[in-house]
Amino acid sequence: MKLSVIVPIYNVEKYLRSCLDSILVSALHGYEIIAIDDGSTDRSSQILAEYAQRYPRLIRAITTENCGLGHARNTGISVARGEYLMFVDSDDRLRQQSISEILPLLDGSMDVLIFDLVTVTEQGRQLTLSYGCAKEDEFTLESYPELLLEMPNVCNKIWRRSLFTETGIVFPERLWFEDLAITPKLYLHCKKICYQRQAWYVYLQRKGSITNNLDPWRNREMIEVIHSILDHYKEFGCYEQYKSQLEYLCFYHELLTSTTRVNLIDPDSPIQEELLLDYLSSFPDFRNNPYVKKMPPKHRLLTALILHRRRHTLHRLMTLNNRVRKKEL
């Protein structure tokens, strides 16, 4: 079997049919859908049971206690039969005919296939097209280390299953930023990475996502994720080789993204200081980083405000920026 599509499900009755319909191609062989109901309390369980009964050859339905996205994905990996794995969140969907286009490309030679994704509103209006990679054709992390600076989403990638089973890499459970926690680690074990310029994945921007969540304390989990990545590279003796890229990866996700996310929720939150001090403890000389030196003016301004602890100024700036973005949408 070529491909296992893993679909974690939790209280998504509004979106689940659309998701499953986008993956199902009953005439195709060589792939399976592993759908894990993570203890849903709405009608998601009934909808999944209905689809599993209608498509017994394609859909394997598993029910677990509510343990979070990471646990559901790990459960899917543990029972998958495909040579490759694809992860589709149950409130998202694939573009029409995606599976038909993907299966012939999985010839067994690559470790990862990267592709593009589009972000849409709940009304179906496209917001953005995100290119999966800036590097064309095939490559390795060694030949293109800037891959560590690309978006870490697992859903716009197809992974050889042995990358998980032979390395012991698993999704963290009950932790935010699951994708960032494993994607840089998996890249380190890839011998051939390919990029296909096709927007196969449709990501739904909706309330309840991490970017829209109003709990600032969950952003502390970024510290654990960052250190797990650095420790993995040190364990395999590759930290110095990729130090510049790792330093900027941590800068972007811990210092810029998480700090400004917390600030937008609560400019007085102490989590901002925790994130700042943690980053500086690992990378005190980050200003000499080549990627930091080349970053756009907007990021330079945000960095200056964060470093000088001008948190209320930062809050006003980020609030204004969000208002402008909403008007543009």
C-alpha positions, 0 to 999 in steps of 0.5 A, spaced: 500 500 500 502 506 498 499 511 502 495 512 509 491 518 510 491 520 517 485 524 520 484 526 527 477 528 529 475 532 535 468 535 535 468 537 527 461 535 525 460 541 521 466 540 517 467 532 517 463 530 511 467 535 507 473 533 509 472 525 508 469 527 501 475 530 499 479 524 500 475 519 498 476 516 491 472 509 491 475 507 484 482 508 486 486 503 490 493 503 493 491 508 499 487 508 506 484 513 510 485 512 518 480 516 521 481 517 529 475 519 533 479 523 539 473 522 544 468 527 540 462 529 544 458 532 538 455 528 532 462 526 529 462 519 531 456 518 528 458 521 521 465 517 522 461 511 523 456 512 517 462 513 512 466 507 515 460 503 513 459 506 506 466 505 505 469 499 509 475 498 504 478 505 504 476 507 511 479 504 518 475 508 524 478 508 531 475 511 537 480 513 543 479 517 549 480 524 548 488 525 548 489 531 543 491 531 536 498 529 537 496 522 540 491 521 535 496 522 530 501 517 533 495 512 534 494 513 526 501 512 525 502 505 529 496 502 525 498 505 518 500 500 512 502 505 507 509 506 505 507 514 506 503 518 511 499 524 509 496 528 515 489 531 514 486 535 519 478 534 520 476 541 519 480 542 513 480 538 506 484 536 500 483 540 493 478 535 488 482 530 485 488 531 489 489 523 491 488 521 484 494 526 482 498 524 488 498 517 488 502 516 481 508 520 484 509 516 490 514 511 487 518 509 493 524 514 491 523 520 496 522 521 503 518 527 503 514 530 498 512 537 499 506 541 496 502 548 497 496 549 501 491 555 500 487 558 506 480 559 506 475 562 510 469 558 513 465 561 507 470 558 502 473 565 500 481 564 499 485 568 503 492 566 501 496 561 497 502 558 501 508 555 497 511 549 500 518 550 499 522 555 495 527 550 492 524 546 486 525 539 484 529 534 489 534 536 494 536 534 501 537 538 508 544 539 507 544 542 500 538 546 502 539 548 509 534 554 509 528 548 509 528 549 516 526 556 515 520 554 511 513 553 514 513 547 518 506 544 517 506 537 517 499 537 513 502 540 506 507 534 506 507 526 505 512 523 509 515 516 508 512 512 514 519 509 516 521 516 518 517 515 524 518 508 525 525 507 525 527 514 528 522 513 534 520 521 532 513 522 535 508 527 535 508 530 542 501 529 546 497 535 549 502 540 547 501 546 542 506 547 536 506 539 534 508 540 527 514 545 529 516 539 534 517 534 529 518 537 522 525 539 523 527 533 526 524 529 521 528 533 515 535 531 518 533 523 517 531 524 509 535 522 504 531 525 498 526 531 499 521 533 493 517 539 492 511 539 487 508 546 486 501 544 487 496 546 492 493 540 494 491 542 501 485 547 503 486 550 510 480 552 514 482 559 518 476 558 523 476 560 531 479 556 535 485 555 532 492 556 535 493 563 532 486 565 534 486 562 541 486 567 547 490 563 552 497 566 552 499 561 557 499 555 552 505 559 548 510 557 554 510 550 551 514 553 545 520 553 550 519 546 550 518 545 543 524 549 541 529 545 546 527 539 543 529 541 536 536 543 539 537 537 543 535 532 537 540 536 533 545 535 538 544 528 539 545 527 532 552 531 532 549 536 527 547 542 531 554 546 529 552 544 522 545 547 522 546 552 527 545 559 523 538 556 521 536 553 528 538 560 531 533 563 526 528 558 526 528 559 534 528 567 533 522 567 528 518 562 532 519 563 540 522 571 540 517 574 534 511 569 533 510 567 540 512 573 543 507 578 539 501 573 540 502 573 547 503 581 547 496 581 543 492 578 548 495 581 554 501 586 553 502 585 561 503 578 561 510 575 564 510 570 559 513 575 554 519 575 559 520 568 559 520 567 552 525 573 551 530 570 556 529 563 554 531 565 547 537 569 549 540 564 554 541 559 548 543 565 542 546 571 546 549 573 539 543 572 535 544 579 532 550 576 528 546 571 525 546 572 517 538 571 517 537 576 522 541 581 518 537 580 512 530 580 515 525 585 513 524 592 516 517 590 520 521 584 523 527 589 525 522 594 529 518 588 532 525 585 535 527 592 537 520 593 541 521 586 544 528 587 546 527 594 549 521 591 553 516 596 550 510 592 550 505 597 550 507 600 544 508 593 541 501 592 543 498 598 540 502 596 533 500 589 533 492 591 534 493 596 529 496 591 524 490 586 525 485 591 524 488 593 517 488 586 516 481 585 517 479 590 513 483 588 507 479 581 508 
